[in-house]
Amino acid sequence: MAYSNFYGWFYVIRQQVGAALLAVWNLACGRYYLVALILAQIIAWLESIFIYRNLSGDLLILHYNVDFGVDLVGIPARIFTYPLIGLGIAILNLILAATTYNHKDFRVFVHFLLAAALVFGLFLNLALLFVYLINFR
């Protein structure tokens, strides 16, 4: 009896999540944002892999401040925290946008949340570019 209740509950939740994500995908702006987010994430991961593979030392400069100079140094594996944070922000904003699919201003929420995630992803790629330039140029 408990197993069938759990399965029924799981099935209903899965259908609701699928309908919410499909509602985001069915908007033309949602598709464009999602494709751009995926491309930004792929580029961020490729940049991180490139930096990690080409680093010859044991330390990596992870942040540079114009006023104070180098202010964050770490092991090379910490370069992967940048795209991981970007992925977390993108998934969080997608979930928040999908949960509002019954709201009358659903399109506005999709624009705000996915555009914010995309801007964050683009700035993340820019930050990874600067990390590359600081360490290799």
GUKOL-162940 format. One line per field, with one value per residue (C-alpha): residue number from 0; x, z, y. Coordinates in pm, 1 decimal, m for minus. Layout:
# GUKOL-162940
num <- (NUM_...)
east <- (X_...)
up <- (Z_...)
north <- (Y_...)
This chain:
# GUKOL-162940
num <- (0_1_2_3_4_5_6_7_8_9_10_11_12_13_14_15_16_17_18_19_20_21_22_23_24_25_26_27_28_29_30_31_32_33_34_35_36_37_38_39_40_41_42_43_44_45_46_47_48_49_50_51_52_53_54_55_56_57_58_59_60_61_62_63_64_65_66_67_68_69_70_71_72_73_74_75_76_77_78_79_80_81_82_83_84_85_86_87_88_89_90_91_92_93_94_95_96_97_98_99_100_101_102_103_104_105_106_107_108_109_110_111_112_113_114_115_116_117_118_119_120_121_122_123_124_125_126_127_128_129_130_131_132_133_134_135_136)
east <- (0.0_274.9_468.8_175.8_113.8_478.9_470.8_151.5_297.5_620.6_429.8_216.2_522.2_706.9_415.3_395.5_768.8_755.3_462.4_641.4_963.4_766.0_586.4_924.1_1042.5_724.4_789.9_1009.2_1211.5_1251.3_1402.8_1645.6_1751.0_1794.8_2004.1_2218.2_2257.6_2369.1_2621.5_2755.3_2795.1_2975.4_3214.1_3277.7_3358.6_3587.1_3768.7_3818.9_3948.1_4184.9_4322.2_4358.8_4541.7_4781.9_4886.0_5236.6_5269.7_5101.8_4923.8_4667.0_4574.2_4195.9_4119.6_4294.3_4187.4_4301.5_4355.1_4531.0_4663.7_4635.3_4393.3_4295.7_4538.1_4451.0_4512.3_4438.4_4132.2_3951.3_3909.6_3613.3_3420.0_3346.4_3142.7_2989.7_2853.6_2726.2_2550.3_2392.7_2263.1_2124.2_1944.2_1809.7_1671.8_1523.5_1347.8_1217.8_1092.0_928.4_744.9_561.0_406.3_51.0_101.6_m42.2_299.7_479.4_645.0_787.2_927.3_1091.5_1249.6_1381.4_1509.0_1662.1_1808.4_1970.1_2115.9_2243.1_2406.8_2567.2_2696.4_2841.4_3018.3_3144.2_3297.2_3453.9_3598.8_3745.2_3899.5_4065.8_4188.6_4349.1_4508.3_4643.4_4798.2_4933.9_5004.2)
up <- (0.0_93.4_m220.2_m447.3_m264.8_m307.3_m673.6_m731.3_m554.5_m753.8_m1081.6_m1012.7_m919.0_m1228.1_m1449.1_m1285.4_m1322.4_m1684.1_m1755.3_m1591.6_m1786.9_m2107.5_m2044.3_m2027.8_m2341.8_m2535.7_m2503.2_m2787.4_m2550.0_m2314.4_m2590.3_m2687.4_m2327.9_m2259.8_m2572.1_m2489.2_m2130.0_m2247.5_m2487.3_m2215.8_m1982.1_m2245.0_m2313.4_m1940.5_m1889.5_m2194.5_m2070.4_m1729.6_m1880.0_m2104.8_m1810.9_m1598.1_m1865.8_m1965.6_m1614.7_m1534.9_m1169.4_m845.9_m791.6_m994.7_m964.2_m932.9_m880.6_m944.6_m801.3_m972.2_m642.1_m447.0_m711.8_m670.2_m387.8_m445.4_m518.9_m504.2_m639.5_m1010.5_m942.0_m793.2_m1143.3_m1182.9_m909.6_m1150.3_m1404.2_m1123.0_m960.2_m1300.5_m1348.5_m1004.2_m1076.9_m1414.4_m1265.9_m973.9_m1203.0_m1436.2_m1143.5_m1018.7_m1365.9_m1408.6_m1076.1_m1192.6_m1501.3_m1370.0_m1296.4_m1528.0_m1561.5_m1646.1_m1956.2_m1756.6_m1491.7_m1760.9_m1915.3_m1584.4_m1439.0_m1748.5_m1870.3_m1529.5_m1546.5_m1897.7_m1797.1_m1502.4_m1737.4_m1975.1_m1691.9_m1570.2_m1912.1_m1903.0_m1557.7_m1682.2_m1975.9_m1735.5_m1518.9_m1831.7_m1920.6_m1568.0_m1551.7_m1904.5_m2055.7)
north <- (0.0_247.3_163.7_245.3_575.4_669.0_573.9_773.3_1076.8_1048.1_1015.1_1324.9_1532.8_1414.4_1518.2_1862.0_1923.6_1810.7_2042.9_2336.0_2281.8_2230.3_2560.4_2736.5_2557.6_2639.0_3011.3_3132.7_3350.4_3054.9_2843.7_3118.0_3175.0_2804.4_2748.3_3052.5_2931.3_2589.2_2744.4_2975.8_2678.4_2472.5_2760.1_2809.8_2442.2_2438.5_2748.5_2589.2_2265.8_2461.7_2660.5_2347.6_2148.9_2426.3_2525.9_2409.8_2509.8_2412.1_2743.3_2932.8_3297.8_3288.2_3656.7_3985.4_4318.6_4637.2_4818.2_4543.5_4304.5_3929.1_3855.0_3490.8_3209.5_2841.1_2497.0_2446.4_2228.2_2529.6_2671.4_2437.2_2617.4_2903.1_2703.7_2499.0_2815.2_2929.0_2596.6_2626.2_2976.6_2866.9_2565.7_2769.2_3039.0_2778.4_2610.6_2946.0_3034.6_2695.2_2717.4_3028.0_2866.0_2912.7_3282.4_3547.0_3715.9_3392.3_3538.4_3830.5_3595.0_3382.5_3690.8_3824.3_3498.9_3342.1_3671.6_3719.9_3369.4_3436.7_3765.7_3587.6_3317.7_3575.4_3757.7_3421.8_3355.2_3700.1_3629.5_3300.3_3484.5_3726.6_3437.5_3294.6_3627.3_3679.9_3335.1_3293.5_3637.1)
